[in-house]
Amino acid sequence: MTILVKADHLQKKFGKFEALKDVSFEINSGEVLGFIGPNGAGKSTTIRILLGILKTSGGVAEVFGKEVWKDSIAIHRRLSYVPGELALWGNMTGGEIIDLLIHLHGNADQGKKKKLIERFELDPRKKAKSYSKGNRQKVGLIAALSVDSDLYILDEPTSGLDPLMENIFQEEIVQLKAEGKSILLSSHILSEVERLADRVAIIREGVVVEQGTLDELRHLTRSTMTLETAGNVEEIKNLPGVHDFILRGHEARFSIDGSAVNSIMEKATALSIKKIEVVPPTLEDLFIRHYESQR
C-alpha cells in the first residue's frame, strides 16, 4: 500500500508558543483519515504545514513522497483543499469563482461540476458577497470535488451546511472512497468522521495521542449492555468490570470493560438470559471519555 501523506514528529513554534509538539500519522492510498481534536489542538496548523503554507519547526512532512515546503507547487497539482473558513471574491459570482478555481487546478470535470451545483442547490449566478456561510462553503466544496485529485484535504468542510447538505457531502466522499481516492478529513461532526473514516487520529495540545481504526480505539471506553434475566439481574451489579448499573423493573443497563465481557456473560447465562443487547462505544464516546480521562 502506497503512503501518500507522511507526518513524522512534526513541530511548530510561533515564538515561544508550541502549536505542534509531536504530530505523527500516515495516510495510505485509498484511505480516509479522520483528524479530530478540540479547537486549538493543532489540526489546522498541521494541515497548513502539509499544504506548504507554514514551514515546520521540526520533523518531516511529505505528500506524494515530496517535501511539502520545497515542492508545494507540484504537490498542489494533485490535491484539492477545502478550508473551514472560506474567503471569496465578493464581486464575483459563485459560478465564476468555481470556474476560476478549477481552471487553476486543471483536470476539471464540467459534467461533475454541473451535477454538484444541482446537488448542493447553489445559485451560481449570485455574487459571493450575498452568500451565507453555508453557500460560501458550497462554492469551495463544488470546486474541490469537480477536479480529479489523488488527495483531498478537508478542514471542517461542512461548516455552515444544513443536515441535508451534510448528507450530500458524505455521499460524495463515499463515492471518492469507491474510486480509491485518499482523504484527510478534519471535522467536529464526529458522526461524519465515524461514517467516513477508515482510521482516526486524535490530537490534543499539539500531540497526536491516539490513532487507529475505530475497533482498535474501542479500548478507550466501554460498551453499554442492556440485560434482562430470569434470575435476579442485580447479581451482576458488583462484578468486576461493571459500571453505572441502573435497574429499571426487571431490566438492567450498565457499561462494561472489554476485559470483563467473558465473566459477565458467564454470570448472565447462569441467571438465564431473557434479553441482551450490547452497544459498542461511538466515536463521540471515545472522544469525550478520552479527553475526560486526560484532565
N, C-alpha and C positions, 0 to 999 in steps of 0.2 A: 504494500500500500504506500502511495507516494505522500510525503509530508509537504503540504502546501504552505503552511504557516508554522513558524518556529519562534517562540518567545522563550529565551533561556536566561533566567535570573535577571530580568530587566529591572533597572533602577532609574528613577528620575527625580532630580532635585530642582527646586525653584528657590534659589538662595539657600537658606538653612532648612527649608521645609522639604521633607521627603514625601513626594506624592506617590512614588512607587519604591518599594523596598526589596521585593523579591517576587517577581511575576514570571512564572514558567508554565507553558502549555504548548500543545501542538494541535494542528488541525490537519487531518488527512483528506485526501481527495474523496469527494462524495460524502463528506461528513458535515453535520451541523453541530457546532459547539455553542451551548448556551452559556453566556458570560454574565453572571449575576452578582449583585452586591448592592449595598445601600448607597445613597448619594454621598459623594466624596470618597468612595472606596478606591477609586483609581481606574474605573472602567474606561471612561472617555480618554484619559491620559494614555492608557495602554493603546487604545485604538488610534490615537493621533500619532503615536510612535510607529505603529505598523503602517500607517499611511505615509510616513516620511515627513509629517508636518512638524513633529518635535524630534529633537535629537536626544537619544538616550544618554543618561549619565553613567551607565554601566550595563553590562550584559549584552546579549546578542538578540537581534530581531531580524528575521529573514522571511520573505514572502516569495514563493516560487524559486527558492534557493538563492535569492538575491538579497543583498544588504539593503534594508529599507531606506536608509538615509542617502546612500550613493546612487541607488538605482530606482528611485521612486517613479521616474517617468516611464521606464519600461514596465514596472510593476503595474502602474495605473492603467496601462493599455489592456490589462487582463482582469481588472476588478471593477466592481460597482460599489458605491458607498452612499449610504443614506444617514445623515445625522438626525438627532432628535430635535434640534432647533434649526430649522431650515430658513436661511435668509434668501429672499428672491429680489429680483429687479422689479420694483413696484410699478413702473410704467410699461412693462412688457406683459403680454397676455400669458396665461398658463401654457397654452399651446406653443407659443414662441419660445418659452424657456425650455420646455421639454425638447423641442426640436434642436435648440442650441446645445443642450447638454448631451443628447445622443449623437449629435454631429461631432462634438469634441471627442467623444469616446470612440466612435466608429462602431462597426458591427451591429448597426441598428436593424430592427425588425419592424417595419412600418405597420404590418398587419397586426403584430402583437401590441404595438403602441395603441392602435385604434381600439383593439379589444379591451385593453386595460383602462383606457379613458372611459369606455362604456361601463365596464365592471365597477370602477371606483366612482362612477357618477360625477365626473368632473366636467364642468363647463370650461373648455379650453379657450373660449373667446373673451372671458373676463380678464381684466388686468389684475396682476398679482396683489396690488395694494388693496384690492377689495376682498381678497380671500381670507377666510377664517384660518385658524391654526391647522385644523384638520385638512382643509383644502390645500394649504401650502405643503403639508406632509404628503398629500396625494401626488403633487407635482414631482416631488423627489422620488417617490416610490415608482411612479409610472416611468420616469426617465431611467431609473436604475434597472428596472425589470424589463425594459424594452430593448436592452442590448445583451448580446451574448458574452457573458463573463465567466471566468473559471472560479472566481471567488467573489462573494457578496458580503460586504461588511456593513452590518445594520445596527446602528446605535439608537436604541429606543425608536424603532421605525414606525410604530403605530401610535406614537404620542399625539393626542388630539383627535384620533379617529373614534367613531362610534362603534359599538359592538358588531354591527353588520359589516362594516368596512374592515374591522379587525379579522373577521372570519374570512373575508375575501382575500386579505393579505396572507393568512395562514394557508389557504388553498393554493395560492401561487407559490409559496415556499415548498409545500408538499410536492408540487409539480417540478420545481427546481431540483429537489432531492431525487425525484424519479429520473431526472436527466443526468444525475451524477455530479451536480454542482456542489461546491463547498461553501459553507455559510458560517460566519461569526455573528451570532445574534445576542446582542445585549438588550435586555428588556426587564422592566419592573413587573410585567404581567407574567407571573410565574406559571399560570395555566398555559400560556402561549409557549413558553420555553418547554414545559413538560410535554406538550403535544408534539413539538417540532424537533427538539434536540436529541441527538444520539448520545452526547456526553454533556456534562455540566462542569464548569469551573466556577468556584465561589471565591470572590476576592473580598478581603477585609483589610482596611487600613493599609493599602498598598502591597498586600501579600496574598497570593493565591493559597488559600488554606485548605481547600478540599477540591478534588476533581475526580471524575469518573462517570460511568453510566449511572442512571438513577438506581438501578438494582445494587450497584456497588456502594452507593451512598446511603442506602437504607439503614446502615448501621448507626447513622447519626440520630435516629429517633426510633420510636416504637410503633408497631402495628396496633390497631384497635380491634378488640374481639367483642362480639355480642353473643351471649351464650344462655341457653335455657336447658335445664336438665331435669330428669325425673326425680333425682335426689336433691339434697339441699345444696344449691349452687353457691351458697355463701362459704362452703368449704374451700372454694377456690381463692377466696379473698386474701388469705395470709400466705399463699405460696410464694416462694422467691420468684421475682421477675414480674409479679402482678402489681399494677399501679392504678391509682384513680378509680377504684372499684365503686360502681354505682349500681344499686339494686332497685329495679322498678317492677314490682309484682314478682313474677317468677323468672324474670329475665334480668341478667346482669350485663353490664357494659364496662369494659376496663381496657387499659393499654398493657401490652406485654413486651418484654425484652425478647429479642430474637433467640438468645441463648436458652431461654426458658420454655420455648414452644413445646418441646417433647414432653417435659414433665407436666405441663399444664394440660396437654391433650390426654395424657395417661390418666390424670385425675378426672378430667371431664368425661372420658369414656367410662370410667368406673362408676360415675354418677348417672350414666345412661343419657346420652345427648339427645335432646328433642329438637334443638335448633342451634345452629352455629354459623357465624359469619365473621370472617377475618378480613379487615381492610388495611392494605399496606399504607404507609405514610405518603402523602402527596409531596410534591416539590416544595410547596408552601410550608408544610410541616417541617420538612428537612431544613429549610432555610431559616425559619423562625426559631426553631429549637436549637439549631447550631449557634445562632447569634446570642440566644439567651444563655447558653452554656458557656460562652466566652466572656460574658460581662463580669 
